[in-house]
Amino acid sequence: MVRVLRSLRRTSRSTCVAVGVAIVLIGVGGCKTQEDASAAAAQMASTSHTLCDYYEALDHVLASTEDAYEAQNVLLSVPTMDLTETRGQIRLRAELANIVGEVASLFQKMTTSSAATDASAAAGKLNAEMASMKGLTANDGETKAVTVAVQAIVALVEEHKEVEAAKQVAILSHDLSVFFESERKAYDSINEAYLLTAKTVALELMKTKQVDASGVFVSSLQPFGLSPAIGRPQTKEAMEPYLTAQINADYKLKMEDATKATESLSAALKEMDARVNLVAHDKPMSLRQEPFSLAEVKSWVAEINK
């Protein structure tokens, strides 16, 4: 699906004169309006691709959670949970976000090139994939709205109906923001489940003297080219309160970072929706740089992917 859309975008760059988003959105050919619309499309693409990265990071968190569940089961005999379906749904959301980004990019350089022929196969695949996407909370309505919006645009692009497709962009932008907001708590719970399980495992290992505390001494020995080799039981015992406090503090900090990233992405999607809506209603868009809140999301994604 993504390869087909990328092929469509690459081919469009080398063909006819590009059709500005403003022209197909509101029928106005003014240079300033076209610049606003192009900037809005670029921001929609950037925000959507960051959304894709966020979902992929969540999948990474879920993979780590599976490991943490296994460790918890071994240490404390707590039954594991099957995250297969949840991971599948998060991956579908990552693909959806990437497709939205590709669609937004198309409207920066839309043409009537023959590449639309390749999109015919994509439409059927897209319908099948999006049909399997389910709400993570009681948000079936929001889930259906955003999948239908994507399907409608891709189908119209396939048929070379650029004007009709562009009219759907503002709708898609809004539906995507509403959809994300409807699942925010579910995303936060994914991060919380991982960090809480990891914290439980870490504290249990600490309690049973199965944690190597030598890392705490590295900063003191490193200037002298030395490595710690802590063997005295008394030293290990004395380090427990410090390391326990560190685990609790890091848990709180990482949970705050994850929640902030979700909040920031929600804010970016709302800002994207507002800016696209301005262009759709023939109003000037004064802010053209990508939403500042995306930087917070990118920082969290980079931390997760370390």
C-alpha positions as CSV (number, residue, x, y, z in Angstrom):
1,M,0.0,0.0,0.0
2,V,2.6,2.5,1.1
3,R,4.9,1.4,-1.8
4,V,2.1,2.1,-4.3
5,L,1.4,5.5,-2.9
6,R,5.1,6.4,-2.9
7,S,5.3,5.2,-6.5
8,L,2.4,7.5,-7.3
9,R,4.1,10.4,-5.6
10,R,7.5,9.8,-7.4
11,T,5.8,9.6,-10.8
12,S,3.8,12.7,-10.2
13,R,7.0,14.7,-9.6
14,S,8.1,14.0,-13.2
15,T,4.9,14.7,-15.0
16,C,2.4,17.5,-15.7
17,V,2.2,20.8,-13.9
18,A,1.3,20.4,-10.2
19,V,-2.2,21.3,-9.0
20,G,-2.0,23.4,-5.8
21,V,-4.1,22.2,-2.9
22,A,-5.7,25.6,-2.7
23,I,-7.0,25.3,-6.2
24,V,-8.7,22.0,-5.7
25,L,-9.8,22.7,-2.1
26,I,-11.5,26.1,-2.6
27,G,-11.1,26.9,-6.3
28,V,-8.9,29.9,-5.7
29,G,-5.8,30.4,-7.7
30,G,-4.1,33.2,-5.8
31,C,-0.4,32.7,-5.1
32,K,-0.6,33.5,-1.4
33,T,-3.5,31.0,-1.0
34,Q,-1.6,28.3,-2.8
35,E,1.4,28.9,-0.6
36,D,-0.8,28.6,2.5
37,A,-2.4,25.4,1.2
38,S,1.0,23.9,0.2
39,A,2.3,24.7,3.7
40,A,-0.8,23.1,5.3
41,A,-0.3,20.0,3.2
42,A,3.3,19.8,4.2
43,Q,2.4,20.2,7.9
44,M,-0.2,17.5,7.6
45,A,2.3,15.2,6.0
46,S,4.9,16.0,8.7
47,T,2.4,15.5,11.6
48,S,1.1,12.3,10.1
49,H,4.5,10.8,9.7
50,T,5.4,11.7,13.3
51,L,2.1,10.0,14.3
52,C,3.3,6.9,12.4
53,D,6.6,7.1,14.3
54,Y,4.7,7.4,17.6
55,Y,2.6,4.3,16.9
56,E,5.8,2.3,15.9
57,A,7.3,3.4,19.2
58,L,4.2,2.1,21.0
59,D,4.7,-1.2,19.3
60,H,8.2,-1.2,20.5
61,V,6.9,-0.6,24.1
62,L,4.5,-3.5,23.7
63,A,7.3,-5.8,22.6
64,S,9.2,-4.8,25.7
65,T,6.0,-5.4,27.8
66,E,5.9,-8.9,26.5
67,D,9.4,-9.5,27.8
68,A,8.5,-7.9,31.1
69,Y,5.5,-10.1,31.4
70,E,7.6,-13.2,30.9
71,A,10.1,-12.0,33.5
72,Q,7.3,-11.3,36.0
73,N,5.8,-14.7,35.4
74,V,9.2,-16.4,36.2
75,L,9.8,-14.3,39.3
76,L,6.3,-14.0,40.7
77,S,4.2,-16.5,38.9
78,V,2.0,-13.8,37.5
79,P,0.2,-15.0,34.3
80,T,1.3,-13.4,31.1
81,M,-1.1,-11.5,28.8
82,D,-1.3,-12.0,25.1
83,L,-0.6,-8.7,23.3
84,T,-0.8,-10.1,19.8
85,E,-4.1,-8.4,18.9
86,T,-3.1,-5.1,20.5
87,R,0.2,-5.0,18.7
88,G,-1.6,-5.8,15.4
89,Q,-4.0,-2.9,16.0
90,I,-1.2,-0.5,16.8
91,R,0.7,-1.5,13.6
92,L,-2.5,-0.9,11.6
93,R,-2.6,2.6,13.1
94,A,1.0,3.2,12.1
95,E,0.3,2.2,8.6
96,L,-2.8,4.4,8.5
97,A,-0.8,7.4,9.7
98,N,1.8,6.8,7.1
99,I,-0.8,6.5,4.4
100,V,-2.3,9.8,5.5
101,G,1.1,11.4,5.3
102,E,1.6,10.1,1.8
103,V,-1.8,11.4,0.8
104,A,-1.0,14.8,2.2
105,S,2.3,14.8,0.3
106,L,0.4,14.0,-2.9
107,F,-1.6,17.2,-2.7
108,Q,1.6,19.2,-2.8
109,K,2.4,17.8,-6.2
110,M,-0.8,16.4,-7.5
111,T,-1.0,15.6,-11.3
112,T,-3.1,13.5,-13.5
113,S,-0.3,11.1,-14.3
114,S,-0.7,7.5,-15.4
115,A,0.6,6.4,-12.0
116,A,-3.0,6.3,-10.8
117,T,-3.2,3.0,-12.6
118,D,-1.0,1.5,-9.9
119,A,-3.3,2.8,-7.3
120,S,-6.2,0.6,-8.5
121,A,-4.7,-2.4,-6.7
122,A,-4.0,-0.3,-3.6
123,A,-7.7,0.6,-3.1
124,G,-8.7,-3.0,-2.6
125,K,-5.8,-3.7,-0.3
126,L,-6.5,-0.5,1.7
127,N,-10.2,-1.5,2.1
128,A,-9.2,-4.9,3.4
129,E,-6.6,-3.6,5.8
130,M,-8.7,-0.7,7.2
131,A,-11.7,-3.0,7.6
132,S,-9.7,-5.0,10.3
133,M,-8.9,-1.9,12.4
134,K,-10.9,-1.8,15.6
135,G,-11.2,0.8,18.3
136,L,-9.0,0.3,21.3
137,T,-11.7,1.9,23.5
138,A,-15.4,2.5,23.1
139,N,-14.6,4.6,19.9
140,D,-15.9,2.5,17.1
141,G,-17.6,5.6,15.6
142,E,-14.3,7.6,15.5
143,T,-12.4,4.6,14.1
144,K,-14.9,4.1,11.3
145,A,-14.9,7.8,10.4
146,V,-11.1,8.1,10.0
147,T,-10.9,4.8,8.0
148,V,-13.7,5.8,5.7
149,A,-12.1,9.2,5.1
150,V,-8.8,7.6,4.1
151,Q,-10.6,5.1,1.8
152,A,-12.6,7.9,0.1
153,I,-9.5,10.0,-0.7
154,V,-7.4,7.1,-2.0
155,A,-10.3,5.9,-4.2
156,L,-10.8,9.4,-5.6
157,V,-7.1,9.8,-6.3
158,E,-7.2,6.4,-8.1
159,E,-9.9,7.8,-10.3
160,H,-8.0,11.0,-11.1
161,K,-10.7,13.0,-9.2
162,E,-8.3,15.3,-7.6
163,V,-10.8,18.1,-6.9
164,E,-13.2,15.8,-5.1
165,A,-10.3,14.1,-3.2
166,A,-8.9,17.4,-2.0
167,K,-12.3,18.5,-0.7
168,Q,-12.0,15.5,1.7
169,V,-8.6,16.5,3.1
170,A,-10.1,18.9,5.8
171,I,-12.5,16.2,6.8
172,L,-9.7,13.6,7.1
173,S,-7.6,16.0,9.1
174,H,-10.4,16.6,11.6
175,D,-11.4,12.9,11.8
176,L,-7.7,11.9,12.5
177,S,-7.4,14.4,15.4
178,V,-10.7,13.2,16.9
179,F,-9.7,9.6,16.5
180,F,-6.4,10.1,18.3
181,E,-8.1,12.0,21.1
182,S,-10.6,9.2,21.6
183,E,-7.8,6.7,22.2
184,R,-5.3,8.9,24.2
185,K,-6.0,7.1,27.5
186,A,-5.4,3.7,25.8
187,Y,-2.0,4.8,24.6
188,D,-1.1,6.1,28.0
189,S,-2.2,2.8,29.5
190,I,0.2,0.9,27.1
191,N,3.1,2.9,28.5
192,E,1.9,2.5,32.0
193,A,1.5,-1.3,31.8
194,Y,5.1,-1.6,30.6
195,L,6.7,0.7,33.1
196,L,4.7,-0.7,36.0
197,T,5.6,-4.3,35.1
198,A,9.2,-3.4,34.5
199,K,9.2,-1.6,37.9
200,T,7.8,-4.7,39.6
201,V,10.4,-6.9,38.1
202,A,13.2,-4.5,38.9
203,L,12.2,-4.3,42.6
204,E,11.8,-8.0,42.9
205,L,15.3,-8.6,41.5
206,M,16.6,-5.9,43.9
207,K,14.8,-7.7,46.8
208,T,16.4,-11.0,46.0
209,K,19.9,-9.6,45.5
210,Q,20.0,-10.3,41.8
211,V,20.8,-6.7,40.6
212,D,24.4,-5.6,39.8
213,A,24.9,-2.3,41.5
214,S,28.3,-1.7,40.1
215,G,27.0,0.8,37.5
216,V,26.5,3.4,40.3
217,F,30.3,3.5,40.8
218,V,31.2,3.8,37.2
219,S,31.3,7.7,37.2
220,S,33.7,7.7,40.1
221,L,36.1,5.2,38.6
222,Q,35.9,6.2,34.9
223,P,38.3,9.1,35.2
224,F,41.0,6.7,36.3
225,G,40.3,4.0,33.8
226,L,38.9,1.6,36.4
227,S,35.9,-0.6,36.4
228,P,33.9,-1.5,39.5
229,A,33.8,-5.1,40.8
230,I,31.5,-5.0,43.8
231,G,31.6,-8.2,45.7
232,R,31.1,-7.3,49.3
233,P,27.6,-8.2,50.5
234,Q,27.6,-5.2,52.8
235,T,28.1,-2.8,49.9
236,K,25.3,-4.4,47.9
237,E,23.0,-4.2,50.9
238,A,23.8,-0.6,51.5
239,M,23.0,0.3,47.8
240,E,19.5,-1.1,47.9
241,P,17.7,2.0,49.3
242,Y,19.5,4.2,46.7
243,L,18.7,1.9,43.8
244,T,15.1,1.4,44.9
245,A,14.6,5.1,45.0
246,Q,16.2,5.4,41.6
247,I,13.8,2.8,40.2
248,N,10.7,4.6,41.6
249,A,12.0,8.0,40.4
250,D,12.8,6.8,36.9
251,Y,9.4,5.1,36.7
252,K,7.6,8.4,37.5
253,L,9.8,10.4,35.1
254,K,9.4,8.0,32.2
255,M,5.6,7.8,32.7
256,E,5.4,11.6,32.7
257,D,7.5,11.7,29.5
258,A,5.2,9.2,27.8
259,T,2.1,11.0,28.8
260,K,3.5,14.4,27.7
261,A,4.4,12.9,24.3
262,T,0.8,11.7,23.9
263,E,-0.6,15.1,24.9
264,S,1.8,16.9,22.6
265,L,0.8,14.7,19.6
266,S,-2.8,15.3,20.4
267,A,-2.1,19.1,20.4
268,A,-0.2,18.8,17.1
269,L,-3.1,17.0,15.4
270,K,-5.5,19.6,16.6
271,E,-3.3,22.3,15.3
272,M,-3.0,20.5,12.0
273,D,-6.8,20.3,11.8
274,A,-7.2,24.0,12.6
275,R,-4.7,25.1,9.9
276,V,-6.1,22.9,7.2
277,N,-9.5,24.2,8.1
278,L,-8.3,27.8,7.6
279,V,-7.2,27.0,4.1
280,A,-10.4,25.1,3.3
281,H,-12.3,28.2,4.2
282,D,-10.1,30.6,2.2
283,K,-8.5,32.2,5.3
284,P,-4.8,33.1,5.7
285,M,-2.6,30.7,7.6
286,S,-0.1,32.8,9.6
287,L,1.8,29.9,11.1
288,R,3.7,27.7,8.6
289,Q,6.3,25.9,10.6
290,E,5.4,22.5,12.0
291,P,3.7,22.5,15.4
292,F,6.2,23.0,18.2
293,S,4.7,20.1,20.1
294,L,6.0,17.6,17.5
295,A,9.5,18.1,18.9
296,E,8.3,16.6,22.2
297,V,6.9,13.6,20.4
298,K,10.1,13.1,18.3
299,S,12.2,13.3,21.5
300,W,10.2,10.5,23.2
301,V,10.2,8.3,20.1
302,A,14.0,8.7,19.9
303,E,14.3,7.7,23.5
304,I,12.1,4.6,23.0
305,N,14.0,3.5,20.0
306,K,17.5,3.7,21.6
